[in-house]
């Protein structure tokens, strides 16, 4: 995740990440370098989510919980281990 954040920072996304108390990771993009283009084609944003899932691998879940084009101030993703997710879900 740290390497992905660095790549995205270098691309102009002002990306950062942090671990949350529950063990999940929040991956935050505080600027959208493709905002103008993405307003005309939402497939760019879907492609971004698919790319993050592919790069981070099958062992994790990646979900967008803030979305710039839905009125949020940035795009933000919650990343969690599928083992963690399964354990948490089964005990709830």
HTML snippet that shows the backbone in 3Dmol.js (N, CA, C, O; Angstrom):
<script src="https://3Dmol.org/build/3Dmol-min.js"></script>
<div id="view" style="width:600px;height:400px;position:relative"></div>
<script>
const pdb = `
ATOM      1  N   UNK A   1       0.839  -1.189   0.000  1.00  0.00           N
ATOM      2  CA  UNK A   1       0.000   0.000   0.000  1.00  0.00           C
ATOM      3  C   UNK A   1       0.881   1.248   0.000  1.00  0.00           C
ATOM      4  O   UNK A   1       0.573   2.231  -0.674  1.00  0.00           O
ATOM      5  N   UNK A   2       1.971   1.204   0.754  1.00  0.00           N
ATOM      6  CA  UNK A   2       2.890   2.346   0.798  1.00  0.00           C
ATOM      7  C   UNK A   2       3.468   2.619  -0.589  1.00  0.00           C
ATOM      8  O   UNK A   2       3.575   3.776  -0.996  1.00  0.00           O
ATOM      9  N   UNK A   3       3.838   1.576  -1.313  1.00  0.00           N
ATOM     10  CA  UNK A   3       4.391   1.743  -2.661  1.00  0.00           C
ATOM     11  C   UNK A   3       3.330   2.311  -3.608  1.00  0.00           C
ATOM     12  O   UNK A   3       3.634   3.172  -4.434  1.00  0.00           O
ATOM     13  N   UNK A   4       2.089   1.833  -3.490  1.00  0.00           N
ATOM     14  CA  UNK A   4       1.001   2.352  -4.315  1.00  0.00           C
ATOM     15  C   UNK A   4       0.762   3.827  -4.009  1.00  0.00           C
ATOM     16  O   UNK A   4       0.557   4.621  -4.927  1.00  0.00           O
ATOM     17  N   UNK A   5       0.784   4.196  -2.752  1.00  0.00           N
ATOM     18  CA  UNK A   5       0.589   5.602  -2.370  1.00  0.00           C
ATOM     19  C   UNK A   5       1.698   6.474  -2.957  1.00  0.00           C
ATOM     20  O   UNK A   5       1.429   7.582  -3.421  1.00  0.00           O
ATOM     21  N   UNK A   6       2.929   5.991  -2.941  1.00  0.00           N
ATOM     22  CA  UNK A   6       4.039   6.766  -3.514  1.00  0.00           C
ATOM     23  C   UNK A   6       3.849   6.962  -5.015  1.00  0.00           C
ATOM     24  O   UNK A   6       4.042   8.060  -5.537  1.00  0.00           O
ATOM     25  N   UNK A   7       3.474   5.897  -5.694  1.00  0.00           N
ATOM     26  CA  UNK A   7       3.238   5.994  -7.142  1.00  0.00           C
ATOM     27  C   UNK A   7       2.141   7.012  -7.424  1.00  0.00           C
ATOM     28  O   UNK A   7       2.281   7.856  -8.309  1.00  0.00           O
ATOM     29  N   UNK A   8       1.051   6.931  -6.670  1.00  0.00           N
ATOM     30  CA  UNK A   8      -0.066   7.855  -6.892  1.00  0.00           C
ATOM     31  C   UNK A   8       0.319   9.295  -6.534  1.00  0.00           C
ATOM     32  O   UNK A   8      -0.125  10.229  -7.201  1.00  0.00           O
ATOM     33  N   UNK A   9       1.128   9.486  -5.503  1.00  0.00           N
ATOM     34  CA  UNK A   9       1.627  10.838  -5.193  1.00  0.00           C
ATOM     35  C   UNK A   9       2.437  11.374  -6.361  1.00  0.00           C
ATOM     36  O   UNK A   9       2.275  12.527  -6.760  1.00  0.00           O
ATOM     37  N   UNK A  10       3.313  10.534  -6.909  1.00  0.00           N
ATOM     38  CA  UNK A  10       4.136  10.942  -8.050  1.00  0.00           C
ATOM     39  C   UNK A  10       3.281  11.290  -9.267  1.00  0.00           C
ATOM     40  O   UNK A  10       3.694  12.085 -10.112  1.00  0.00           O
ATOM     41  N   UNK A  11       2.095  10.697  -9.356  1.00  0.00           N
ATOM     42  CA  UNK A  11       1.170  10.970 -10.465  1.00  0.00           C
ATOM     43  C   UNK A  11       0.275  12.179 -10.194  1.00  0.00           C
ATOM     44  O   UNK A  11      -0.517  12.563 -11.054  1.00  0.00           O
ATOM     45  N   UNK A  12       0.391  12.780  -9.012  1.00  0.00           N
ATOM     46  CA  UNK A  12      -0.364  13.985  -8.716  1.00  0.00           C
ATOM     47  C   UNK A  12      -1.620  13.798  -7.890  1.00  0.00           C
ATOM     48  O   UNK A  12      -2.422  14.726  -7.788  1.00  0.00           O
ATOM     49  N   UNK A  13      -1.822  12.620  -7.291  1.00  0.00           N
ATOM     50  CA  UNK A  13      -3.047  12.352  -6.547  1.00  0.00           C
ATOM     51  C   UNK A  13      -2.991  12.749  -5.071  1.00  0.00           C
ATOM     52  O   UNK A  13      -3.991  12.623  -4.364  1.00  0.00           O
ATOM     53  N   UNK A  14      -1.842  13.223  -4.601  1.00  0.00           N
ATOM     54  CA  UNK A  14      -1.687  13.576  -3.190  1.00  0.00           C
ATOM     55  C   UNK A  14      -2.165  12.426  -2.296  1.00  0.00           C
ATOM     56  O   UNK A  14      -2.917  12.635  -1.344  1.00  0.00           O
ATOM     57  N   UNK A  15      -1.719  11.218  -2.617  1.00  0.00           N
ATOM     58  CA  UNK A  15      -2.178  10.008  -1.933  1.00  0.00           C
ATOM     59  C   UNK A  15      -1.435   9.795  -0.621  1.00  0.00           C
ATOM     60  O   UNK A  15      -0.266  10.153  -0.472  1.00  0.00           O
ATOM     61  N   UNK A  16      -2.147   9.207   0.313  1.00  0.00           N
ATOM     62  CA  UNK A  16      -1.581   8.816   1.595  1.00  0.00           C
ATOM     63  C   UNK A  16      -2.351   7.595   2.080  1.00  0.00           C
ATOM     64  O   UNK A  16      -3.409   7.258   1.548  1.00  0.00           O
ATOM     65  N   UNK A  17      -1.811   6.948   3.084  1.00  0.00           N
ATOM     66  CA  UNK A  17      -2.512   5.815   3.678  1.00  0.00           C
ATOM     67  C   UNK A  17      -2.316   5.839   5.182  1.00  0.00           C
ATOM     68  O   UNK A  17      -1.371   6.429   5.705  1.00  0.00           O
ATOM     69  N   UNK A  18      -3.253   5.168   5.867  1.00  0.00           N
ATOM     70  CA  UNK A  18      -3.145   5.068   7.317  1.00  0.00           C
ATOM     71  C   UNK A  18      -3.844   3.787   7.765  1.00  0.00           C
ATOM     72  O   UNK A  18      -4.812   3.337   7.153  1.00  0.00           O
ATOM     73  N   UNK A  19      -3.331   3.223   8.834  1.00  0.00           N
ATOM     74  CA  UNK A  19      -3.980   2.059   9.409  1.00  0.00           C
ATOM     75  C   UNK A  19      -4.968   2.524  10.466  1.00  0.00           C
ATOM     76  O   UNK A  19      -4.657   3.395  11.278  1.00  0.00           O
ATOM     77  N   UNK A  20      -6.142   1.946  10.452  1.00  0.00           N
ATOM     78  CA  UNK A  20      -7.216   2.300  11.367  1.00  0.00           C
ATOM     79  C   UNK A  20      -7.202   1.318  12.543  1.00  0.00           C
ATOM     80  O   UNK A  20      -6.667   0.215  12.430  1.00  0.00           O
ATOM     81  N   UNK A  21      -7.777   1.716  13.640  1.00  0.00           N
ATOM     82  CA  UNK A  21      -7.771   0.877  14.854  1.00  0.00           C
ATOM     83  C   UNK A  21      -8.285  -0.535  14.629  1.00  0.00           C
ATOM     84  O   UNK A  21      -7.803  -1.476  15.260  1.00  0.00           O
ATOM     85  N   UNK A  22      -9.255  -0.695  13.737  1.00  0.00           N
ATOM     86  CA  UNK A  22      -9.820  -2.032  13.509  1.00  0.00           C
ATOM     87  C   UNK A  22      -8.923  -2.910  12.637  1.00  0.00           C
ATOM     88  O   UNK A  22      -9.271  -4.053  12.341  1.00  0.00           O
ATOM     89  N   UNK A  23      -7.770  -2.380  12.226  1.00  0.00           N
ATOM     90  CA  UNK A  23      -6.822  -3.161  11.439  1.00  0.00           C
ATOM     91  C   UNK A  23      -6.917  -2.946   9.942  1.00  0.00           C
ATOM     92  O   UNK A  23      -6.046  -3.393   9.195  1.00  0.00           O
ATOM     93  N   UNK A  24      -7.963  -2.269   9.494  1.00  0.00           N
ATOM     94  CA  UNK A  24      -8.073  -1.979   8.071  1.00  0.00           C
ATOM     95  C   UNK A  24      -7.135  -0.830   7.713  1.00  0.00           C
ATOM     96  O   UNK A  24      -6.611  -0.137   8.585  1.00  0.00           O
ATOM     97  N   UNK A  25      -6.942  -0.651   6.433  1.00  0.00           N
ATOM     98  CA  UNK A  25      -6.111   0.440   5.923  1.00  0.00           C
ATOM     99  C   UNK A  25      -7.000   1.366   5.106  1.00  0.00           C
ATOM    100  O   UNK A  25      -7.824   0.911   4.312  1.00  0.00           O
ATOM    101  N   UNK A  26      -6.829   2.651   5.304  1.00  0.00           N
ATOM    102  CA  UNK A  26      -7.498   3.643   4.465  1.00  0.00           C
ATOM    103  C   UNK A  26      -6.479   4.211   3.495  1.00  0.00           C
ATOM    104  O   UNK A  26      -5.423   4.701   3.895  1.00  0.00           O
ATOM    105  N   UNK A  27      -6.810   4.137   2.223  1.00  0.00           N
ATOM    106  CA  UNK A  27      -5.980   4.676   1.154  1.00  0.00           C
ATOM    107  C   UNK A  27      -6.709   5.905   0.634  1.00  0.00           C
ATOM    108  O   UNK A  27      -7.813   5.796   0.099  1.00  0.00           O
ATOM    109  N   UNK A  28      -6.095   7.077   0.789  1.00  0.00           N
ATOM    110  CA  UNK A  28      -6.761   8.351   0.519  1.00  0.00           C
ATOM    111  C   UNK A  28      -6.089   9.069  -0.648  1.00  0.00           C
ATOM    112  O   UNK A  28      -4.865   9.182  -0.702  1.00  0.00           O
ATOM    113  N   UNK A  29      -6.904   9.547  -1.571  1.00  0.00           N
ATOM    114  CA  UNK A  29      -6.401  10.354  -2.678  1.00  0.00           C
ATOM    115  C   UNK A  29      -7.015  11.741  -2.521  1.00  0.00           C
ATOM    116  O   UNK A  29      -8.198  11.939  -2.797  1.00  0.00           O
ATOM    117  N   UNK A  30      -6.214  12.686  -2.082  1.00  0.00           N
ATOM    118  CA  UNK A  30      -6.709  14.014  -1.750  1.00  0.00           C
ATOM    119  C   UNK A  30      -6.808  14.958  -2.938  1.00  0.00           C
ATOM    120  O   UNK A  30      -7.216  16.109  -2.786  1.00  0.00           O
ATOM    121  N   UNK A  31      -6.443  14.486  -4.103  1.00  0.00           N
ATOM    122  CA  UNK A  31      -6.557  15.251  -5.342  1.00  0.00           C
ATOM    123  C   UNK A  31      -6.781  14.260  -6.475  1.00  0.00           C
ATOM    124  O   UNK A  31      -6.221  13.164  -6.458  1.00  0.00           O
ATOM    125  N   UNK A  32      -7.578  14.628  -7.439  1.00  0.00           N
ATOM    126  CA  UNK A  32      -7.813  13.747  -8.587  1.00  0.00           C
ATOM    127  C   UNK A  32      -7.151  14.353  -9.816  1.00  0.00           C
ATOM    128  O   UNK A  32      -7.575  15.387 -10.332  1.00  0.00           O
ATOM    129  N   UNK A  33      -6.113  13.688 -10.262  1.00  0.00           N
ATOM    130  CA  UNK A  33      -5.368  14.177 -11.428  1.00  0.00           C
ATOM    131  C   UNK A  33      -6.146  14.017 -12.729  1.00  0.00           C
ATOM    132  O   UNK A  33      -5.798  14.632 -13.737  1.00  0.00           O
ATOM    133  N   UNK A  34      -7.197  13.198 -12.718  1.00  0.00           N
ATOM    134  CA  UNK A  34      -7.985  12.974 -13.941  1.00  0.00           C
ATOM    135  C   UNK A  34      -9.438  13.427 -13.766  1.00  0.00           C
ATOM    136  O   UNK A  34     -10.320  12.955 -14.482  1.00  0.00           O
ATOM    137  N   UNK A  35      -9.687  14.317 -12.842  1.00  0.00           N
ATOM    138  CA  UNK A  35     -11.044  14.747 -12.511  1.00  0.00           C
ATOM    139  C   UNK A  35     -11.840  15.186 -13.732  1.00  0.00           C
ATOM    140  O   UNK A  35     -12.975  14.746 -13.914  1.00  0.00           O
ATOM    141  N   UNK A  36     -11.278  16.029 -14.557  1.00  0.00           N
ATOM    142  CA  UNK A  36     -12.018  16.534 -15.725  1.00  0.00           C
ATOM    143  C   UNK A  36     -12.425  15.410 -16.665  1.00  0.00           C
ATOM    144  O   UNK A  36     -13.568  15.364 -17.120  1.00  0.00           O
ATOM    145  N   UNK A  37     -11.507  14.511 -16.957  1.00  0.00           N
ATOM    146  CA  UNK A  37     -11.806  13.385 -17.841  1.00  0.00           C
ATOM    147  C   UNK A  37     -12.800  12.430 -17.197  1.00  0.00           C
ATOM    148  O   UNK A  37     -13.688  11.908 -17.871  1.00  0.00           O
ATOM    149  N   UNK A  38     -12.656  12.198 -15.895  1.00  0.00           N
ATOM    150  CA  UNK A  38     -13.529  11.258 -15.188  1.00  0.00           C
ATOM    151  C   UNK A  38     -14.973  11.754 -15.132  1.00  0.00           C
ATOM    152  O   UNK A  38     -15.898  10.945 -15.050  1.00  0.00           O
ATOM    153  N   UNK A  39     -15.176  13.060 -15.174  1.00  0.00           N
ATOM    154  CA  UNK A  39     -16.541  13.590 -15.191  1.00  0.00           C
ATOM    155  C   UNK A  39     -17.277  13.204 -16.472  1.00  0.00           C
ATOM    156  O   UNK A  39     -18.507  13.142 -16.492  1.00  0.00           O
ATOM    157  N   UNK A  40     -16.526  12.947 -17.535  1.00  0.00           N
ATOM    158  CA  UNK A  40     -17.130  12.552 -18.805  1.00  0.00           C
ATOM    159  C   UNK A  40     -17.192  11.039 -18.976  1.00  0.00           C
ATOM    160  O   UNK A  40     -17.959  10.542 -19.801  1.00  0.00           O
ATOM    161  N   UNK A  41     -16.406  10.312 -18.216  1.00  0.00           N
ATOM    162  CA  UNK A  41     -16.389   8.858 -18.332  1.00  0.00           C
ATOM    163  C   UNK A  41     -16.159   8.223 -16.960  1.00  0.00           C
ATOM    164  O   UNK A  41     -15.033   8.152 -16.469  1.00  0.00           O
ATOM    165  N   UNK A  42     -17.245   7.768 -16.364  1.00  0.00           N
ATOM    166  CA  UNK A  42     -17.144   7.146 -15.043  1.00  0.00           C
ATOM    167  C   UNK A  42     -16.379   5.821 -15.099  1.00  0.00           C
ATOM    168  O   UNK A  42     -15.987   5.288 -14.061  1.00  0.00           O
ATOM    169  N   UNK A  43     -16.167   5.292 -16.300  1.00  0.00           N
ATOM    170  CA  UNK A  43     -15.405   4.048 -16.433  1.00  0.00           C
ATOM    171  C   UNK A  43     -13.971   4.227 -15.943  1.00  0.00           C
ATOM    172  O   UNK A  43     -13.341   3.264 -15.506  1.00  0.00           O
ATOM    173  N   UNK A  44     -13.454   5.444 -16.012  1.00  0.00           N
ATOM    174  CA  UNK A  44     -12.107   5.696 -15.497  1.00  0.00           C
ATOM    175  C   UNK A  44     -12.045   5.388 -14.000  1.00  0.00           C
ATOM    176  O   UNK A  44     -11.077   4.795 -13.525  1.00  0.00           O
ATOM    177  N   UNK A  45     -13.059   5.786 -13.275  1.00  0.00           N
ATOM    178  CA  UNK A  45     -13.080   5.561 -11.827  1.00  0.00           C
ATOM    179  C   UNK A  45     -13.260   4.077 -11.509  1.00  0.00           C
ATOM    180  O   UNK A  45     -12.631   3.557 -10.587  1.00  0.00           O
ATOM    181  N   UNK A  46     -14.110   3.404 -12.266  1.00  0.00           N
ATOM    182  CA  UNK A  46     -14.278   1.968 -12.080  1.00  0.00           C
ATOM    183  C   UNK A  46     -12.999   1.221 -12.406  1.00  0.00           C
ATOM    184  O   UNK A  46     -12.658   0.233 -11.756  1.00  0.00           O
ATOM    185  N   UNK A  47     -12.293   1.705 -13.422  1.00  0.00           N
ATOM    186  CA  UNK A  47     -11.012   1.104 -13.789  1.00  0.00           C
ATOM    187  C   UNK A  47      -9.984   1.286 -12.696  1.00  0.00           C
ATOM    188  O   UNK A  47      -9.165   0.398 -12.457  1.00  0.00           O
ATOM    189  N   UNK A  48     -10.017   2.416 -12.037  1.00  0.00           N
ATOM    190  CA  UNK A  48      -9.095   2.678 -10.936  1.00  0.00           C
ATOM    191  C   UNK A  48      -9.328   1.685  -9.798  1.00  0.00           C
ATOM    192  O   UNK A  48      -8.377   1.117  -9.262  1.00  0.00           O
ATOM    193  N   UNK A  49     -10.575   1.479  -9.435  1.00  0.00           N
ATOM    194  CA  UNK A  49     -10.907   0.530  -8.372  1.00  0.00           C
ATOM    195  C   UNK A  49     -10.467  -0.884  -8.765  1.00  0.00           C
ATOM    196  O   UNK A  49      -9.900  -1.608  -7.946  1.00  0.00           O
ATOM    197  N   UNK A  50     -10.723  -1.272 -10.000  1.00  0.00           N
ATOM    198  CA  UNK A  50     -10.295  -2.599 -10.479  1.00  0.00           C
ATOM    199  C   UNK A  50      -8.781  -2.733 -10.463  1.00  0.00           C
ATOM    200  O   UNK A  50      -8.252  -3.789 -10.117  1.00  0.00           O
ATOM    201  N   UNK A  51      -8.086  -1.671 -10.835  1.00  0.00           N
ATOM    202  CA  UNK A  51      -6.623  -1.682 -10.821  1.00  0.00           C
ATOM    203  C   UNK A  51      -6.094  -1.873  -9.409  1.00  0.00           C
ATOM    204  O   UNK A  51      -5.186  -2.677  -9.196  1.00  0.00           O
ATOM    205  N   UNK A  52      -6.644  -1.153  -8.444  1.00  0.00           N
ATOM    206  CA  UNK A  52      -6.197  -1.288  -7.060  1.00  0.00           C
ATOM    207  C   UNK A  52      -6.421  -2.714  -6.570  1.00  0.00           C
ATOM    208  O   UNK A  52      -5.562  -3.286  -5.898  1.00  0.00           O
ATOM    209  N   UNK A  53      -7.581  -3.291  -6.906  1.00  0.00           N
ATOM    210  CA  UNK A  53      -7.861  -4.676  -6.498  1.00  0.00           C
ATOM    211  C   UNK A  53      -6.858  -5.645  -7.121  1.00  0.00           C
ATOM    212  O   UNK A  53      -6.384  -6.565  -6.455  1.00  0.00           O
ATOM    213  N   UNK A  54      -6.542  -5.442  -8.377  1.00  0.00           N
ATOM    214  CA  UNK A  54      -5.600  -6.333  -9.057  1.00  0.00           C
ATOM    215  C   UNK A  54      -4.185  -6.190  -8.494  1.00  0.00           C
ATOM    216  O   UNK A  54      -3.503  -7.188  -8.260  1.00  0.00           O
ATOM    217  N   UNK A  55      -3.754  -4.968  -8.280  1.00  0.00           N
ATOM    218  CA  UNK A  55      -2.395  -4.714  -7.788  1.00  0.00           C
ATOM    219  C   UNK A  55      -2.210  -5.233  -6.358  1.00  0.00           C
ATOM    220  O   UNK A  55      -1.159  -5.782  -6.027  1.00  0.00           O
ATOM    221  N   UNK A  56      -3.225  -5.059  -5.519  1.00  0.00           N
ATOM    222  CA  UNK A  56      -3.105  -5.460  -4.120  1.00  0.00           C
ATOM    223  C   UNK A  56      -3.345  -6.952  -3.904  1.00  0.00           C
ATOM    224  O   UNK A  56      -2.991  -7.491  -2.856  1.00  0.00           O
ATOM    225  N   UNK A  57      -3.937  -7.611  -4.876  1.00  0.00           N
ATOM    226  CA  UNK A  57      -4.027  -9.070  -4.846  1.00  0.00           C
ATOM    227  C   UNK A  57      -5.330  -9.640  -4.323  1.00  0.00           C
ATOM    228  O   UNK A  57      -6.209  -8.925  -3.841  1.00  0.00           O
ATOM    229  N   UNK A  58      -5.421 -10.957  -4.438  1.00  0.00           N
ATOM    230  CA  UNK A  58      -6.643 -11.681  -4.081  1.00  0.00           C
ATOM    231  C   UNK A  58      -6.889 -11.768  -2.583  1.00  0.00           C
ATOM    232  O   UNK A  58      -8.011 -12.046  -2.160  1.00  0.00           O
ATOM    233  N   UNK A  59      -5.872 -11.537  -1.781  1.00  0.00           N
ATOM    234  CA  UNK A  59      -6.014 -11.698  -0.340  1.00  0.00           C
ATOM    235  C   UNK A  59      -6.628 -10.515   0.373  1.00  0.00           C
ATOM    236  O   UNK A  59      -6.776 -10.536   1.595  1.00  0.00           O
ATOM    237  N   UNK A  60      -6.993  -9.472  -0.379  1.00  0.00           N
ATOM    238  CA  UNK A  60      -7.554  -8.283   0.254  1.00  0.00           C
ATOM    239  C   UNK A  60      -8.856  -7.852  -0.416  1.00  0.00           C
ATOM    240  O   UNK A  60      -9.127  -8.170  -1.574  1.00  0.00           O
ATOM    241  N   UNK A  61      -9.626  -7.133   0.341  1.00  0.00           N
ATOM    242  CA  UNK A  61     -10.836  -6.498  -0.157  1.00  0.00           C
ATOM    243  C   UNK A  61     -10.541  -5.007  -0.289  1.00  0.00           C
ATOM    244  O   UNK A  61      -9.963  -4.409   0.618  1.00  0.00           O
ATOM    245  N   UNK A  62     -10.933  -4.402  -1.407  1.00  0.00           N
ATOM    246  CA  UNK A  62     -10.765  -2.966  -1.607  1.00  0.00           C
ATOM    247  C   UNK A  62     -12.137  -2.382  -1.933  1.00  0.00           C
ATOM    248  O   UNK A  62     -12.757  -2.751  -2.930  1.00  0.00           O
ATOM    249  N   UNK A  63     -12.602  -1.474  -1.090  1.00  0.00           N
ATOM    250  CA  UNK A  63     -13.899  -0.836  -1.282  1.00  0.00           C
ATOM    251  C   UNK A  63     -13.751   0.674  -1.216  1.00  0.00           C
ATOM    252  O   UNK A  63     -13.056   1.193  -0.342  1.00  0.00           O
ATOM    253  N   UNK A  64     -14.398   1.381  -2.129  1.00  0.00           N
ATOM    254  CA  UNK A  64     -14.387   2.845  -2.095  1.00  0.00           C
ATOM    255  C   UNK A  64     -15.442   3.295  -1.085  1.00  0.00           C
ATOM    256  O   UNK A  64     -16.597   2.878  -1.167  1.00  0.00           O
ATOM    257  N   UNK A  65     -15.046   4.149  -0.128  1.00  0.00           N
ATOM    258  CA  UNK A  65     -16.017   4.647   0.849  1.00  0.00           C
ATOM    259  C   UNK A  65     -16.205   6.154   0.776  1.00  0.00           C
ATOM    260  O   UNK A  65     -17.103   6.693   1.423  1.00  0.00           O
ATOM    261  N   UNK A  66     -15.391   6.833   0.014  1.00  0.00           N
ATOM    262  CA  UNK A  66     -15.617   8.238  -0.322  1.00  0.00           C
ATOM    263  C   UNK A  66     -15.371   8.357  -1.820  1.00  0.00           C
ATOM    264  O   UNK A  66     -14.456   7.738  -2.363  1.00  0.00           O
ATOM    265  N   UNK A  67     -16.203   9.165  -2.482  1.00  0.00           N
ATOM    266  CA  UNK A  67     -16.110   9.270  -3.934  1.00  0.00           C
ATOM    267  C   UNK A  67     -16.324  10.728  -4.346  1.00  0.00           C
ATOM    268  O   UNK A  67     -17.394  11.299  -4.132  1.00  0.00           O
ATOM    269  N   UNK A  68     -15.315  11.298  -4.922  1.00  0.00           N
ATOM    270  CA  UNK A  68     -15.339  12.706  -5.321  1.00  0.00           C
ATOM    271  C   UNK A  68     -16.569  13.047  -6.161  1.00  0.00           C
ATOM    272  O   UNK A  68     -17.195  14.087  -5.954  1.00  0.00           O
ATOM    273  N   UNK A  69     -16.911  12.183  -7.095  1.00  0.00           N
ATOM    274  CA  UNK A  69     -18.021  12.480  -8.007  1.00  0.00           C
ATOM    275  C   UNK A  69     -19.398  12.195  -7.412  1.00  0.00           C
ATOM    276  O   UNK A  69     -20.418  12.331  -8.088  1.00  0.00           O
ATOM    277  N   UNK A  70     -19.416  11.800  -6.151  1.00  0.00           N
ATOM    278  CA  UNK A  70     -20.682  11.674  -5.417  1.00  0.00           C
ATOM    279  C   UNK A  70     -20.821  12.791  -4.393  1.00  0.00           C
ATOM    280  O   UNK A  70     -21.722  12.774  -3.554  1.00  0.00           O
ATOM    281  N   UNK A  71     -19.911  13.768  -4.474  1.00  0.00           N
ATOM    282  CA  UNK A  71     -19.994  14.908  -3.574  1.00  0.00           C
ATOM    283  C   UNK A  71     -19.026  14.884  -2.411  1.00  0.00           C
ATOM    284  O   UNK A  71     -18.954  15.847  -1.647  1.00  0.00           O
ATOM    285  N   UNK A  72     -18.273  13.794  -2.260  1.00  0.00           N
ATOM    286  CA  UNK A  72     -17.269  13.747  -1.194  1.00  0.00           C
ATOM    287  C   UNK A  72     -16.078  14.613  -1.594  1.00  0.00           C
ATOM    288  O   UNK A  72     -15.949  15.001  -2.755  1.00  0.00           O
ATOM    289  N   UNK A  73     -15.214  14.911  -0.638  1.00  0.00           N
ATOM    290  CA  UNK A  73     -14.092  15.808  -0.921  1.00  0.00           C
ATOM    291  C   UNK A  73     -12.907  15.117  -1.583  1.00  0.00           C
ATOM    292  O   UNK A  73     -11.974  15.780  -2.036  1.00  0.00           O
ATOM    293  N   UNK A  74     -12.941  13.788  -1.639  1.00  0.00           N
ATOM    294  CA  UNK A  74     -11.846  13.008  -2.229  1.00  0.00           C
ATOM    295  C   UNK A  74     -12.355  11.604  -2.509  1.00  0.00           C
ATOM    296  O   UNK A  74     -13.492  11.258  -2.187  1.00  0.00           O
ATOM    297  N   UNK A  75     -11.492  10.810  -3.111  1.00  0.00           N
ATOM    298  CA  UNK A  75     -11.761   9.378  -3.228  1.00  0.00           C
ATOM    299  C   UNK A  75     -10.938   8.676  -2.158  1.00  0.00           C
ATOM    300  O   UNK A  75      -9.745   8.936  -2.003  1.00  0.00           O
ATOM    301  N   UNK A  76     -11.586   7.791  -1.431  1.00  0.00           N
ATOM    302  CA  UNK A  76     -10.923   7.065  -0.359  1.00  0.00           C
ATOM    303  C   UNK A  76     -11.358   5.609  -0.411  1.00  0.00           C
ATOM    304  O   UNK A  76     -12.506   5.296  -0.726  1.00  0.00           O
ATOM    305  N   UNK A  77     -10.424   4.734  -0.098  1.00  0.00           N
ATOM    306  CA  UNK A  77     -10.648   3.298  -0.207  1.00  0.00           C
ATOM    307  C   UNK A  77     -10.316   2.626   1.121  1.00  0.00           C
ATOM    308  O   UNK A  77      -9.366   3.010   1.804  1.00  0.00           O
ATOM    309  N   UNK A  78     -11.104   1.624   1.476  1.00  0.00           N
ATOM    310  CA  UNK A  78     -10.848   0.812   2.660  1.00  0.00           C
ATOM    311  C   UNK A  78     -10.286  -0.521   2.186  1.00  0.00           C
ATOM    312  O   UNK A  78     -10.889  -1.210   1.363  1.00  0.00           O
ATOM    313  N   UNK A  79      -9.131  -0.868   2.715  1.00  0.00           N
ATOM    314  CA  UNK A  79      -8.447  -2.094   2.317  1.00  0.00           C
ATOM    315  C   UNK A  79      -8.377  -2.993   3.542  1.00  0.00           C
ATOM    316  O   UNK A  79      -7.911  -2.583   4.605  1.00  0.00           O
ATOM    317  N   UNK A  80      -8.846  -4.223   3.378  1.00  0.00           N
ATOM    318  CA  UNK A  80      -8.800  -5.157   4.497  1.00  0.00           C
ATOM    319  C   UNK A  80      -8.453  -6.548   3.990  1.00  0.00           C
ATOM    320  O   UNK A  80      -8.733  -6.905   2.846  1.00  0.00           O
ATOM    321  N   UNK A  81      -7.851  -7.301   4.852  1.00  0.00           N
ATOM    322  CA  UNK A  81      -7.527  -8.685   4.560  1.00  0.00           C
ATOM    323  C   UNK A  81      -8.823  -9.469   4.466  1.00  0.00           C
ATOM    324  O   UNK A  81      -9.717  -9.282   5.290  1.00  0.00           O
ATOM    325  N   UNK A  82      -8.939 -10.342   3.478  1.00  0.00           N
ATOM    326  CA  UNK A  82     -10.143 -11.160   3.385  1.00  0.00           C
ATOM    327  C   UNK A  82     -10.258 -12.076   4.594  1.00  0.00           C
ATOM    328  O   UNK A  82     -11.370 -12.373   5.030  1.00  0.00           O
ATOM    329  N   UNK A  83      -9.156 -12.524   5.139  1.00  0.00           N
ATOM    330  CA  UNK A  83      -9.179 -13.333   6.370  1.00  0.00           C
ATOM    331  C   UNK A  83      -9.771 -12.506   7.494  1.00  0.00           C
ATOM    332  O   UNK A  83     -10.611 -12.993   8.251  1.00  0.00           O
ATOM    333  N   UNK A  84      -9.332 -11.236   7.612  1.00  0.00           N
ATOM    334  CA  UNK A  84      -9.845 -10.333   8.636  1.00  0.00           C
ATOM    335  C   UNK A  84     -11.333 -10.106   8.434  1.00  0.00           C
ATOM    336  O   UNK A  84     -12.104 -10.152   9.392  1.00  0.00           O
ATOM    337  N   UNK A  85     -11.746  -9.860   7.184  1.00  0.00           N
ATOM    338  CA  UNK A  85     -13.137  -9.590   6.869  1.00  0.00           C
ATOM    339  C   UNK A  85     -14.008 -10.787   7.212  1.00  0.00           C
ATOM    340  O   UNK A  85     -15.074 -10.626   7.806  1.00  0.00           O
ATOM    341  N   UNK A  86     -13.565 -11.992   6.843  1.00  0.00           N
ATOM    342  CA  UNK A  86     -14.330 -13.198   7.116  1.00  0.00           C
ATOM    343  C   UNK A  86     -14.458 -13.428   8.619  1.00  0.00           C
ATOM    344  O   UNK A  86     -15.542 -13.754   9.102  1.00  0.00           O
ATOM    345  N   UNK A  87     -13.383 -13.263   9.350  1.00  0.00           N
ATOM    346  CA  UNK A  87     -13.411 -13.445  10.795  1.00  0.00           C
ATOM    347  C   UNK A  87     -14.346 -12.439  11.447  1.00  0.00           C
ATOM    348  O   UNK A  87     -15.139 -12.795  12.318  1.00  0.00           O
ATOM    349  N   UNK A  88     -14.254 -11.196  11.031  1.00  0.00           N
ATOM    350  CA  UNK A  88     -15.090 -10.144  11.601  1.00  0.00           C
ATOM    351  C   UNK A  88     -16.566 -10.405  11.285  1.00  0.00           C
ATOM    352  O   UNK A  88     -17.426 -10.272  12.155  1.00  0.00           O
ATOM    353  N   UNK A  89     -16.851 -10.778  10.026  1.00  0.00           N
ATOM    354  CA  UNK A  89     -18.228 -11.002   9.608  1.00  0.00           C
ATOM    355  C   UNK A  89     -18.853 -12.186  10.341  1.00  0.00           C
ATOM    356  O   UNK A  89     -20.023 -12.136  10.720  1.00  0.00           O
ATOM    357  N   UNK A  90     -18.084 -13.238  10.540  1.00  0.00           N
ATOM    358  CA  UNK A  90     -18.651 -14.429  11.164  1.00  0.00           C
ATOM    359  C   UNK A  90     -18.891 -14.243  12.658  1.00  0.00           C
ATOM    360  O   UNK A  90     -19.705 -14.954  13.247  1.00  0.00           O
ATOM    361  N   UNK A  91     -18.197 -13.301  13.271  1.00  0.00           N
ATOM    362  CA  UNK A  91     -18.383 -13.092  14.704  1.00  0.00           C
ATOM    363  C   UNK A  91     -19.410 -12.005  15.014  1.00  0.00           C
ATOM    364  O   UNK A  91     -19.741 -11.772  16.177  1.00  0.00           O
ATOM    365  N   UNK A  92     -19.908 -11.345  13.978  1.00  0.00           N
ATOM    366  CA  UNK A  92     -20.861 -10.242  14.193  1.00  0.00           C
ATOM    367  C   UNK A  92     -22.265 -10.751  14.406  1.00  0.00           C
ATOM    368  O   UNK A  92     -23.186  -9.958  14.601  1.00  0.00           O
TER     369      UNK A  92
END
`;
const viewer = $3Dmol.createViewer("view");
viewer.addModel(pdb, "pdb");
viewer.setStyle({}, {cartoon: {color: "spectrum"}});
viewer.zoomTo();
viewer.render();
</script>
